[in-house]
Amino acid sequence: MIDPLAKASRAAQILESDEWKEAFQAYKDRIFEEIEKAPSDAVERVLHLKRLLSAANGAKSHLERLVSEGKIAADSIDFEEKRRKLSLLGKLGY
């Protein structure tokens, strides 16, 4: 299994990069342009474009979820480390 902290770190790097932000915005802008240019009777085309937009948003949400899960994993590891240290100190009489 891939380390969730490593996955979160890579996902955060992607989401925070200027290249990702520019590419994602350009993709969305292009889809909106195509929707606006579509004739009013091009229902299937517009629905297809909306599905493409939805898929892109889903991919972005997945990356954001990886970051969130990584933060939760890091917090859990930190909590367990502190609990272990406190337990050890208690056993030593501190």
PAVO-609335 format. One record per atom (N, C-alpha, C, O, CB): residue number from 1; residue in three letters; atom name; x, y, z. Coordinates in steps of 0.05 Angstrom, whole numbers. Glycine has a CB too. Example, Ala and Ser with C-alpha at 12.3 -4.5 7.8 and 13.67 -1.06 7.14 Angstrom:
REM residues 2
[atom 1, 'ala', 'N', [264, -114, 156]]
[atom 1, 'ala', 'CA', [246, -90, 156]]
[atom 1, 'ala', 'C', [264, -66, 156]]
[atom 1, 'ala', 'O', [285, -66, 169]]
[atom 1, 'ala', 'CB', [226, -89, 181]]
[atom 2, 'ser', 'N', [257, -45, 142]]
[atom 2, 'ser', 'CA', [273, -21, 143]]
[atom 2, 'ser', 'C', [258, 1, 157]]
[atom 2, 'ser', 'O', [268, 23, 161]]
[atom 2, 'ser', 'CB', [282, -12, 114]]
END
This chain:
REM residues 94
[atom 1, 'met', 'N', [17, -24, 0]]
[atom 1, 'met', 'CA', [0, 0, 0]]
[atom 1, 'met', 'C', [18, 25, 0]]
[atom 1, 'met', 'O', [38, 26, 14]]
[atom 1, 'met', 'CB', [-19, 0, 25]]
[atom 2, 'ile', 'N', [10, 45, -15]]
[atom 2, 'ile', 'CA', [25, 69, -17]]
[atom 2, 'ile', 'C', [20, 86, 8]]
[atom 2, 'ile', 'O', [-3, 88, 18]]
[atom 2, 'ile', 'CB', [17, 86, -42]]
[atom 3, 'asp', 'N', [41, 97, 19]]
[atom 3, 'asp', 'CA', [40, 114, 43]]
[atom 3, 'asp', 'C', [20, 138, 38]]
[atom 3, 'asp', 'O', [24, 153, 19]]
[atom 3, 'asp', 'CB', [68, 124, 51]]
[atom 4, 'pro', 'N', [0, 140, 55]]
[atom 4, 'pro', 'CA', [-20, 162, 51]]
[atom 4, 'pro', 'C', [-7, 190, 54]]
[atom 4, 'pro', 'O', [-16, 209, 42]]
[atom 4, 'pro', 'CB', [-43, 160, 71]]
[atom 5, 'leu', 'N', [14, 192, 70]]
[atom 5, 'leu', 'CA', [27, 218, 73]]
[atom 5, 'leu', 'C', [42, 225, 48]]
[atom 5, 'leu', 'O', [42, 249, 40]]
[atom 5, 'leu', 'CB', [47, 217, 97]]
[atom 6, 'ala', 'N', [54, 206, 35]]
[atom 6, 'ala', 'CA', [68, 211, 10]]
[atom 6, 'ala', 'C', [48, 219, -12]]
[atom 6, 'ala', 'O', [53, 237, -28]]
[atom 6, 'ala', 'CB', [85, 187, 1]]
[atom 7, 'lys', 'N', [26, 204, -13]]
[atom 7, 'lys', 'CA', [5, 210, -33]]
[atom 7, 'lys', 'C', [-6, 239, -28]]
[atom 7, 'lys', 'O', [-10, 254, -47]]
[atom 7, 'lys', 'CB', [-18, 190, -31]]
[atom 8, 'ala', 'N', [-10, 245, -3]]
[atom 8, 'ala', 'CA', [-21, 272, 4]]
[atom 8, 'ala', 'C', [-1, 294, -4]]
[atom 8, 'ala', 'O', [-9, 315, -15]]
[atom 8, 'ala', 'CB', [-27, 274, 34]]
[atom 9, 'ser', 'N', [24, 288, 0]]
[atom 9, 'ser', 'CA', [44, 308, -7]]
[atom 9, 'ser', 'C', [45, 313, -37]]
[atom 9, 'ser', 'O', [47, 335, -46]]
[atom 9, 'ser', 'CB', [72, 299, 4]]
[atom 10, 'arg', 'N', [45, 291, -52]]
[atom 10, 'arg', 'CA', [45, 294, -81]]
[atom 10, 'arg', 'C', [19, 308, -91]]
[atom 10, 'arg', 'O', [21, 324, -109]]
[atom 10, 'arg', 'CB', [48, 266, -95]]
[atom 11, 'ala', 'N', [-3, 300, -80]]
[atom 11, 'ala', 'CA', [-28, 313, -88]]
[atom 11, 'ala', 'C', [-28, 343, -82]]
[atom 11, 'ala', 'O', [-37, 359, -98]]
[atom 11, 'ala', 'CB', [-52, 300, -74]]
[atom 12, 'ala', 'N', [-18, 350, -58]]
[atom 12, 'ala', 'CA', [-16, 378, -51]]
[atom 12, 'ala', 'C', [2, 394, -70]]
[atom 12, 'ala', 'O', [-4, 416, -78]]
[atom 12, 'ala', 'CB', [-6, 381, -22]]
[atom 13, 'gln', 'N', [25, 381, -77]]
[atom 13, 'gln', 'CA', [43, 394, -96]]
[atom 13, 'gln', 'C', [29, 399, -123]]
[atom 13, 'gln', 'O', [33, 420, -135]]
[atom 13, 'gln', 'CB', [68, 376, -101]]
[atom 14, 'ile', 'N', [13, 380, -132]]
[atom 14, 'ile', 'CA', [-1, 384, -157]]
[atom 14, 'ile', 'C', [-21, 406, -155]]
[atom 14, 'ile', 'O', [-22, 425, -171]]
[atom 14, 'ile', 'CB', [-15, 358, -165]]
[atom 15, 'leu', 'N', [-38, 405, -134]]
[atom 15, 'leu', 'CA', [-59, 425, -131]]
[atom 15, 'leu', 'C', [-49, 453, -127]]
[atom 15, 'leu', 'O', [-62, 472, -135]]
[atom 15, 'leu', 'CB', [-77, 417, -107]]
[atom 16, 'glu', 'N', [-26, 455, -114]]
[atom 16, 'glu', 'CA', [-14, 482, -108]]
[atom 16, 'glu', 'C', [3, 493, -131]]
[atom 16, 'glu', 'O', [10, 516, -130]]
[atom 16, 'glu', 'CB', [2, 481, -83]]
[atom 17, 'ser', 'N', [9, 476, -151]]
[atom 17, 'ser', 'CA', [26, 486, -173]]
[atom 17, 'ser', 'C', [11, 505, -191]]
[atom 17, 'ser', 'O', [-13, 502, -196]]
[atom 17, 'ser', 'CB', [36, 462, -189]]
[atom 18, 'asp', 'N', [26, 525, -200]]
[atom 18, 'asp', 'CA', [15, 544, -219]]
[atom 18, 'asp', 'C', [6, 530, -245]]
[atom 18, 'asp', 'O', [-14, 538, -257]]
[atom 18, 'asp', 'CB', [35, 566, -225]]
[atom 19, 'glu', 'N', [21, 509, -253]]
[atom 19, 'glu', 'CA', [14, 495, -277]]
[atom 19, 'glu', 'C', [-13, 482, -275]]
[atom 19, 'glu', 'O', [-29, 483, -294]]
[atom 19, 'glu', 'CB', [36, 474, -283]]
[atom 20, 'trp', 'N', [-18, 469, -252]]
[atom 20, 'trp', 'CA', [-45, 456, -249]]
[atom 20, 'trp', 'C', [-67, 477, -249]]
[atom 20, 'trp', 'O', [-87, 474, -262]]
[atom 20, 'trp', 'CB', [-45, 441, -222]]
[atom 21, 'lys', 'N', [-63, 499, -234]]
[atom 21, 'lys', 'CA', [-83, 519, -232]]
[atom 21, 'lys', 'C', [-89, 531, -260]]
[atom 21, 'lys', 'O', [-113, 534, -267]]
[atom 21, 'lys', 'CB', [-75, 542, -213]]
[atom 22, 'glu', 'N', [-68, 536, -276]]
[atom 22, 'glu', 'CA', [-72, 547, -302]]
[atom 22, 'glu', 'C', [-86, 527, -320]]
[atom 22, 'glu', 'O', [-105, 534, -335]]
[atom 22, 'glu', 'CB', [-45, 555, -314]]
[atom 23, 'ala', 'N', [-77, 502, -320]]
[atom 23, 'ala', 'CA', [-89, 482, -337]]
[atom 23, 'ala', 'C', [-118, 476, -330]]
[atom 23, 'ala', 'O', [-134, 474, -348]]
[atom 23, 'ala', 'CB', [-73, 456, -335]]
[atom 24, 'phe', 'N', [-124, 474, -304]]
[atom 24, 'phe', 'CA', [-151, 469, -296]]
[atom 24, 'phe', 'C', [-170, 492, -304]]
[atom 24, 'phe', 'O', [-192, 487, -314]]
[atom 24, 'phe', 'CB', [-153, 464, -265]]
[atom 25, 'gln', 'N', [-161, 516, -300]]
[atom 25, 'gln', 'CA', [-177, 540, -307]]
[atom 25, 'gln', 'C', [-180, 541, -337]]
[atom 25, 'gln', 'O', [-202, 547, -347]]
[atom 25, 'gln', 'CB', [-164, 566, -296]]
[atom 26, 'ala', 'N', [-159, 536, -352]]
[atom 26, 'ala', 'CA', [-161, 536, -382]]
[atom 26, 'ala', 'C', [-181, 515, -391]]
[atom 26, 'ala', 'O', [-197, 520, -410]]
[atom 26, 'ala', 'CB', [-133, 532, -395]]
[atom 27, 'tyr', 'N', [-180, 492, -379]]
[atom 27, 'tyr', 'CA', [-198, 470, -387]]
[atom 27, 'tyr', 'C', [-227, 478, -382]]
[atom 27, 'tyr', 'O', [-244, 475, -399]]
[atom 27, 'tyr', 'CB', [-192, 444, -371]]
[atom 28, 'lys', 'N', [-232, 489, -357]]
[atom 28, 'lys', 'CA', [-260, 498, -351]]
[atom 28, 'lys', 'C', [-269, 520, -370]]
[atom 28, 'lys', 'O', [-291, 520, -379]]
[atom 28, 'lys', 'CB', [-261, 507, -322]]
[atom 29, 'asp', 'N', [-251, 539, -374]]
[atom 29, 'asp', 'CA', [-258, 562, -392]]
[atom 29, 'asp', 'C', [-266, 552, -420]]
[atom 29, 'asp', 'O', [-285, 561, -432]]
[atom 29, 'asp', 'CB', [-235, 582, -394]]
[atom 30, 'arg', 'N', [-250, 533, -430]]
[atom 30, 'arg', 'CA', [-255, 522, -457]]
[atom 30, 'arg', 'C', [-282, 508, -458]]
[atom 30, 'arg', 'O', [-297, 511, -477]]
[atom 30, 'arg', 'CB', [-233, 502, -465]]
[atom 31, 'ile', 'N', [-288, 492, -437]]
[atom 31, 'ile', 'CA', [-314, 479, -437]]
[atom 31, 'ile', 'C', [-337, 499, -436]]
[atom 31, 'ile', 'O', [-357, 496, -450]]
[atom 31, 'ile', 'CB', [-316, 460, -412]]
[atom 32, 'phe', 'N', [-334, 520, -419]]
[atom 32, 'phe', 'CA', [-355, 540, -418]]
[atom 32, 'phe', 'C', [-358, 555, -445]]
[atom 32, 'phe', 'O', [-381, 562, -453]]
[atom 32, 'phe', 'CB', [-349, 560, -395]]
[atom 33, 'glu', 'N', [-336, 560, -458]]
[atom 33, 'glu', 'CA', [-338, 572, -485]]
[atom 33, 'glu', 'C', [-354, 555, -504]]
[atom 33, 'glu', 'O', [-371, 564, -519]]
[atom 33, 'glu', 'CB', [-309, 577, -496]]
[atom 34, 'glu', 'N', [-348, 529, -503]]
[atom 34, 'glu', 'CA', [-362, 510, -521]]
[atom 34, 'glu', 'C', [-392, 509, -514]]
[atom 34, 'glu', 'O', [-409, 507, -532]]
[atom 34, 'glu', 'CB', [-349, 482, -519]]
[atom 35, 'ile', 'N', [-398, 509, -489]]
[atom 35, 'ile', 'CA', [-426, 509, -480]]
[atom 35, 'ile', 'C', [-440, 534, -490]]
[atom 35, 'ile', 'O', [-463, 533, -501]]
[atom 35, 'ile', 'CB', [-429, 507, -449]]
[atom 36, 'glu', 'N', [-427, 557, -487]]
[atom 36, 'glu', 'CA', [-439, 582, -496]]
[atom 36, 'glu', 'C', [-443, 583, -526]]
[atom 36, 'glu', 'O', [-462, 595, -536]]
[atom 36, 'glu', 'CB', [-422, 606, -487]]
[atom 37, 'lys', 'N', [-424, 571, -541]]
[atom 37, 'lys', 'CA', [-426, 572, -570]]
[atom 37, 'lys', 'C', [-446, 551, -581]]
[atom 37, 'lys', 'O', [-454, 553, -604]]
[atom 37, 'lys', 'CB', [-398, 566, -582]]
[atom 38, 'ala', 'N', [-453, 532, -565]]
[atom 38, 'ala', 'CA', [-470, 511, -575]]
[atom 38, 'ala', 'C', [-498, 521, -582]]
[atom 38, 'ala', 'O', [-509, 538, -567]]
[atom 38, 'ala', 'CB', [-473, 488, -554]]
[atom 39, 'pro', 'N', [-509, 512, -604]]
[atom 39, 'pro', 'CA', [-536, 520, -611]]
[atom 39, 'pro', 'C', [-556, 510, -590]]
[atom 39, 'pro', 'O', [-551, 491, -576]]
[atom 39, 'pro', 'CB', [-544, 510, -639]]
[atom 40, 'ser', 'N', [-578, 524, -588]]
[atom 40, 'ser', 'CA', [-598, 517, -568]]
[atom 40, 'ser', 'C', [-609, 488, -571]]
[atom 40, 'ser', 'O', [-618, 477, -552]]
[atom 40, 'ser', 'CB', [-620, 536, -568]]
[atom 41, 'asp', 'N', [-607, 477, -595]]
[atom 41, 'asp', 'CA', [-618, 450, -599]]
[atom 41, 'asp', 'C', [-596, 428, -596]]
[atom 41, 'asp', 'O', [-601, 405, -601]]
[atom 41, 'asp', 'CB', [-631, 448, -626]]
[atom 42, 'ala', 'N', [-572, 436, -588]]
[atom 42, 'ala', 'CA', [-550, 417, -585]]
[atom 42, 'ala', 'C', [-549, 406, -557]]
[atom 42, 'ala', 'O', [-529, 408, -542]]
[atom 42, 'ala', 'CB', [-523, 430, -592]]
[atom 43, 'val', 'N', [-571, 394, -548]]
[atom 43, 'val', 'CA', [-574, 385, -521]]
[atom 43, 'val', 'C', [-553, 363, -514]]
[atom 43, 'val', 'O', [-540, 365, -493]]
[atom 43, 'val', 'CB', [-602, 373, -517]]
[atom 44, 'glu', 'N', [-549, 344, -532]]
[atom 44, 'glu', 'CA', [-530, 323, -527]]
[atom 44, 'glu', 'C', [-502, 334, -524]]
[atom 44, 'glu', 'O', [-487, 325, -507]]
[atom 44, 'glu', 'CB', [-531, 302, -549]]
[atom 45, 'arg', 'N', [-494, 353, -541]]
[atom 45, 'arg', 'CA', [-468, 365, -539]]
[atom 45, 'arg', 'C', [-464, 379, -513]]
[atom 45, 'arg', 'O', [-443, 376, -500]]
[atom 45, 'arg', 'CB', [-464, 385, -563]]
[atom 46, 'val', 'N', [-483, 395, -505]]
[atom 46, 'val', 'CA', [-481, 409, -479]]
[atom 46, 'val', 'C', [-480, 390, -456]]
[atom 46, 'val', 'O', [-465, 394, -437]]
[atom 46, 'val', 'CB', [-505, 428, -476]]
[atom 47, 'leu', 'N', [-496, 369, -457]]
[atom 47, 'leu', 'CA', [-495, 349, -435]]
[atom 47, 'leu', 'C', [-468, 335, -434]]
[atom 47, 'leu', 'O', [-457, 330, -412]]
[atom 47, 'leu', 'CB', [-517, 328, -439]]
[atom 48, 'his', 'N', [-456, 330, -457]]
[atom 48, 'his', 'CA', [-430, 317, -458]]
[atom 48, 'his', 'C', [-409, 336, -446]]
[atom 48, 'his', 'O', [-392, 328, -430]]
[atom 48, 'his', 'CB', [-422, 310, -487]]
[atom 49, 'leu', 'N', [-410, 361, -453]]
[atom 49, 'leu', 'CA', [-391, 381, -443]]
[atom 49, 'leu', 'C', [-395, 384, -412]]
[atom 49, 'leu', 'O', [-375, 387, -398]]
[atom 49, 'leu', 'CB', [-396, 408, -456]]
[atom 50, 'lys', 'N', [-419, 383, -403]]
[atom 50, 'lys', 'CA', [-424, 385, -374]]
[atom 50, 'lys', 'C', [-413, 360, -360]]
[atom 50, 'lys', 'O', [-402, 362, -338]]
[atom 50, 'lys', 'CB', [-454, 387, -368]]
[atom 51, 'arg', 'N', [-415, 337, -373]]
[atom 51, 'arg', 'CA', [-403, 313, -361]]
[atom 51, 'arg', 'C', [-373, 315, -360]]
[atom 51, 'arg', 'O', [-360, 306, -340]]
[atom 51, 'arg', 'CB', [-411, 288, -377]]
[atom 52, 'leu', 'N', [-361, 326, -380]]
[atom 52, 'leu', 'CA', [-331, 330, -380]]
[atom 52, 'leu', 'C', [-323, 349, -357]]
[atom 52, 'leu', 'O', [-304, 344, -343]]
[atom 52, 'leu', 'CB', [-322, 342, -407]]
[atom 53, 'leu', 'N', [-339, 370, -353]]
[atom 53, 'leu', 'CA', [-333, 388, -331]]
[atom 53, 'leu', 'C', [-337, 374, -304]]
[atom 53, 'leu', 'O', [-321, 378, -286]]
[atom 53, 'leu', 'CB', [-352, 412, -333]]
[atom 54, 'ser', 'N', [-357, 358, -302]]
[atom 54, 'ser', 'CA', [-362, 344, -277]]
[atom 54, 'ser', 'C', [-340, 324, -272]]
[atom 54, 'ser', 'O', [-331, 321, -249]]
[atom 54, 'ser', 'CB', [-389, 329, -279]]
[atom 55, 'ala', 'N', [-330, 311, -292]]
[atom 55, 'ala', 'CA', [-307, 292, -289]]
[atom 55, 'ala', 'C', [-282, 307, -280]]
[atom 55, 'ala', 'O', [-268, 297, -263]]
[atom 55, 'ala', 'CB', [-302, 277, -315]]
[atom 56, 'ala', 'N', [-277, 330, -291]]
[atom 56, 'ala', 'CA', [-254, 345, -283]]
[atom 56, 'ala', 'C', [-256, 354, -254]]
[atom 56, 'ala', 'O', [-237, 353, -239]]
[atom 56, 'ala', 'CB', [-250, 370, -301]]
[atom 57, 'asn', 'N', [-280, 363, -246]]
[atom 57, 'asn', 'CA', [-284, 371, -218]]
[atom 57, 'asn', 'C', [-281, 347, -200]]
[atom 57, 'asn', 'O', [-271, 349, -177]]
[atom 57, 'asn', 'CB', [-312, 383, -215]]
[atom 58, 'gly', 'N', [-289, 323, -209]]
[atom 58, 'gly', 'CA', [-286, 299, -193]]
[atom 58, 'gly', 'C', [-257, 292, -189]]
[atom 58, 'gly', 'O', [-249, 284, -168]]
[atom 58, 'gly', 'CB', [-300, 276, -207]]
[atom 59, 'ala', 'N', [-241, 296, -210]]
[atom 59, 'ala', 'CA', [-212, 290, -208]]
[atom 59, 'ala', 'C', [-199, 310, -188]]
[atom 59, 'ala', 'O', [-182, 302, -172]]
[atom 59, 'ala', 'CB', [-198, 293, -235]]
[atom 60, 'lys', 'N', [-207, 335, -189]]
[atom 60, 'lys', 'CA', [-196, 355, -171]]
[atom 60, 'lys', 'C', [-205, 348, -142]]
[atom 60, 'lys', 'O', [-189, 350, -124]]
[atom 60, 'lys', 'CB', [-206, 383, -178]]
[atom 61, 'ser', 'N', [-230, 340, -139]]
[atom 61, 'ser', 'CA', [-239, 333, -112]]
[atom 61, 'ser', 'C', [-224, 308, -101]]
[atom 61, 'ser', 'O', [-219, 307, -77]]
[atom 61, 'ser', 'CB', [-270, 326, -113]]
[atom 62, 'his', 'N', [-217, 290, -119]]
[atom 62, 'his', 'CA', [-202, 266, -110]]
[atom 62, 'his', 'C', [-175, 275, -100]]
[atom 62, 'his', 'O', [-166, 265, -79]]
[atom 62, 'his', 'CB', [-199, 246, -133]]
[atom 63, 'leu', 'N', [-161, 292, -114]]
[atom 63, 'leu', 'CA', [-135, 302, -104]]
[atom 63, 'leu', 'C', [-138, 317, -78]]
[atom 63, 'leu', 'O', [-122, 313, -60]]
[atom 63, 'leu', 'CB', [-123, 321, -125]]
[atom 64, 'glu', 'N', [-159, 333, -75]]
[atom 64, 'glu', 'CA', [-164, 347, -50]]
[atom 64, 'glu', 'C', [-169, 327, -27]]
[atom 64, 'glu', 'O', [-161, 332, -4]]
[atom 64, 'glu', 'CB', [-187, 366, -53]]
[atom 65, 'arg', 'N', [-183, 306, -33]]
[atom 65, 'arg', 'CA', [-189, 285, -13]]
[atom 65, 'arg', 'C', [-163, 271, -4]]
[atom 65, 'arg', 'O', [-160, 265, 19]]
[atom 65, 'arg', 'CB', [-209, 265, -24]]
[atom 66, 'leu', 'N', [-145, 266, -23]]
[atom 66, 'leu', 'CA', [-120, 254, -16]]
[atom 66, 'leu', 'C', [-104, 271, 3]]
[atom 66, 'leu', 'O', [-91, 262, 22]]
[atom 66, 'leu', 'CB', [-103, 248, -41]]
[atom 67, 'val', 'N', [-105, 298, -2]]
[atom 67, 'val', 'CA', [-91, 317, 16]]
[atom 67, 'val', 'C', [-103, 315, 44]]
[atom 67, 'val', 'O', [-89, 314, 64]]
[atom 67, 'val', 'CB', [-92, 345, 5]]
[atom 68, 'ser', 'N', [-130, 316, 44]]
[atom 68, 'ser', 'CA', [-144, 315, 70]]
[atom 68, 'ser', 'C', [-139, 289, 85]]
[atom 68, 'ser', 'O', [-133, 290, 109]]
[atom 68, 'ser', 'CB', [-174, 318, 65]]
[atom 69, 'glu', 'N', [-140, 267, 71]]
[atom 69, 'glu', 'CA', [-134, 241, 84]]
[atom 69, 'glu', 'C', [-106, 240, 94]]
[atom 69, 'glu', 'O', [-100, 228, 115]]
[atom 69, 'glu', 'CB', [-140, 218, 65]]
[atom 70, 'gly', 'N', [-87, 252, 80]]
[atom 70, 'gly', 'CA', [-59, 253, 88]]
[atom 70, 'gly', 'C', [-56, 269, 114]]
[atom 70, 'gly', 'O', [-41, 262, 132]]
[atom 70, 'gly', 'CB', [-42, 264, 67]]
[atom 71, 'lys', 'N', [-71, 292, 115]]
[atom 71, 'lys', 'CA', [-70, 308, 139]]
[atom 71, 'lys', 'C', [-81, 293, 163]]
[atom 71, 'lys', 'O', [-71, 295, 185]]
[atom 71, 'lys', 'CB', [-85, 335, 135]]
[atom 72, 'ile', 'N', [-103, 279, 158]]
[atom 72, 'ile', 'CA', [-115, 263, 180]]
[atom 72, 'ile', 'C', [-95, 241, 189]]
[atom 72, 'ile', 'O', [-92, 236, 213]]
[atom 72, 'ile', 'CB', [-142, 250, 171]]
[atom 73, 'ala', 'N', [-83, 228, 169]]
[atom 73, 'ala', 'CA', [-63, 207, 176]]
[atom 73, 'ala', 'C', [-40, 219, 192]]
[atom 73, 'ala', 'O', [-31, 207, 211]]
[atom 73, 'ala', 'CB', [-52, 193, 150]]
[atom 74, 'ala', 'N', [-30, 242, 184]]
[atom 74, 'ala', 'CA', [-8, 255, 198]]
[atom 74, 'ala', 'C', [-16, 262, 226]]
[atom 74, 'ala', 'O', [-1, 258, 245]]
[atom 74, 'ala', 'CB', [1, 280, 183]]
[atom 75, 'asp', 'N', [-40, 272, 229]]
[atom 75, 'asp', 'CA', [-50, 279, 256]]
[atom 75, 'asp', 'C', [-53, 254, 273]]
[atom 75, 'asp', 'O', [-46, 254, 297]]
[atom 75, 'asp', 'CB', [-78, 293, 254]]
[atom 76, 'ser', 'N', [-62, 232, 261]]
[atom 76, 'ser', 'CA', [-65, 207, 276]]
[atom 76, 'ser', 'C', [-38, 196, 285]]
[atom 76, 'ser', 'O', [-35, 187, 307]]
[atom 76, 'ser', 'CB', [-79, 186, 259]]
[atom 77, 'ile', 'N', [-18, 198, 267]]
[atom 77, 'ile', 'CA', [9, 189, 274]]
[atom 77, 'ile', 'C', [20, 206, 296]]
[atom 77, 'ile', 'O', [32, 196, 315]]
[atom 77, 'ile', 'CB', [27, 190, 249]]
[atom 78, 'asp', 'N', [16, 232, 294]]
[atom 78, 'asp', 'CA', [26, 250, 315]]
[atom 78, 'asp', 'C', [13, 245, 342]]
[atom 78, 'asp', 'O', [26, 244, 362]]
[atom 78, 'asp', 'CB', [21, 280, 307]]
[atom 79, 'phe', 'N', [-14, 240, 341]]
[atom 79, 'phe', 'CA', [-28, 234, 366]]
[atom 79, 'phe', 'C', [-18, 208, 378]]
[atom 79, 'phe', 'O', [-13, 207, 402]]
[atom 79, 'phe', 'CB', [-58, 231, 360]]
[atom 80, 'glu', 'N', [-14, 187, 362]]
[atom 80, 'glu', 'CA', [-4, 162, 372]]
[atom 80, 'glu', 'C', [24, 164, 384]]
[atom 80, 'glu', 'O', [30, 152, 404]]
[atom 80, 'glu', 'CB', [-5, 140, 350]]
[atom 81, 'glu', 'N', [40, 180, 371]]
[atom 81, 'glu', 'CA', [67, 185, 380]]
[atom 81, 'glu', 'C', [67, 199, 408]]
[atom 81, 'glu', 'O', [82, 191, 426]]
[atom 81, 'glu', 'CB', [83, 202, 360]]
[atom 82, 'lys', 'N', [50, 219, 411]]
[atom 82, 'lys', 'CA', [48, 233, 436]]
[atom 82, 'lys', 'C', [37, 214, 458]]
[atom 82, 'lys', 'O', [46, 215, 481]]
[atom 82, 'lys', 'CB', [30, 258, 433]]
[atom 83, 'arg', 'N', [17, 198, 450]]
[atom 83, 'arg', 'CA', [5, 180, 470]]
[atom 83, 'arg', 'C', [26, 159, 479]]
[atom 83, 'arg', 'O', [27, 152, 502]]
[atom 83, 'arg', 'CB', [-19, 165, 457]]
[atom 84, 'arg', 'N', [42, 150, 460]]
[atom 84, 'arg', 'CA', [63, 130, 466]]
[atom 84, 'arg', 'C', [83, 142, 485]]
[atom 84, 'arg', 'O', [92, 129, 504]]
[atom 84, 'arg', 'CB', [76, 120, 440]]
[atom 85, 'lys', 'N', [91, 167, 480]]
[atom 85, 'lys', 'CA', [111, 181, 497]]
[atom 85, 'lys', 'C', [100, 185, 525]]
[atom 85, 'lys', 'O', [114, 181, 545]]
[atom 85, 'lys', 'CB', [119, 208, 484]]
[atom 86, 'leu', 'N', [74, 193, 527]]
[atom 86, 'leu', 'CA', [62, 198, 553]]
[atom 86, 'leu', 'C', [60, 171, 568]]
[atom 86, 'leu', 'O', [64, 170, 592]]
[atom 86, 'leu', 'CB', [34, 210, 550]]
[atom 87, 'ser', 'N', [53, 150, 554]]
[atom 87, 'ser', 'CA', [51, 124, 567]]
[atom 87, 'ser', 'C', [79, 115, 577]]
[atom 87, 'ser', 'O', [81, 104, 599]]
[atom 87, 'ser', 'CB', [40, 103, 547]]
[atom 88, 'leu', 'N', [99, 120, 561]]
[atom 88, 'leu', 'CA', [126, 113, 569]]
[atom 88, 'leu', 'C', [135, 129, 593]]
[atom 88, 'leu', 'O', [147, 119, 612]]
[atom 88, 'leu', 'CB', [146, 117, 546]]
[atom 89, 'leu', 'N', [129, 155, 593]]
[atom 89, 'leu', 'CA', [136, 172, 616]]
[atom 89, 'leu', 'C', [121, 163, 641]]
[atom 89, 'leu', 'O', [132, 163, 663]]
[atom 89, 'leu', 'CB', [129, 202, 609]]
[atom 90, 'gly', 'N', [96, 155, 638]]
[atom 90, 'gly', 'CA', [80, 145, 661]]
[atom 90, 'gly', 'C', [93, 120, 672]]
[atom 90, 'gly', 'O', [93, 116, 697]]
[atom 90, 'gly', 'CB', [52, 139, 653]]
[atom 91, 'lys', 'N', [103, 102, 655]]
[atom 91, 'lys', 'CA', [115, 78, 664]]
[atom 91, 'lys', 'C', [142, 84, 678]]
[atom 91, 'lys', 'O', [151, 68, 696]]
[atom 91, 'lys', 'CB', [120, 59, 641]]
[atom 92, 'leu', 'N', [155, 105, 671]]
[atom 92, 'leu', 'CA', [180, 113, 683]]
[atom 92, 'leu', 'C', [176, 129, 709]]
[atom 92, 'leu', 'O', [195, 135, 723]]
[atom 92, 'leu', 'CB', [197, 129, 663]]
[atom 93, 'gly', 'N', [151, 135, 715]]
[atom 93, 'gly', 'CA', [145, 150, 740]]
[atom 93, 'gly', 'C', [145, 180, 737]]
[atom 93, 'gly', 'O', [147, 194, 758]]
[atom 93, 'gly', 'CB', [164, 141, 761]]
[atom 94, 'tyr', 'N', [144, 190, 714]]
[atom 94, 'tyr', 'CA', [144, 220, 710]]
[atom 94, 'tyr', 'C', [116, 230, 709]]
[atom 94, 'tyr', 'O', [112, 254, 706]]
[atom 94, 'tyr', 'CB', [159, 228, 685]]
END
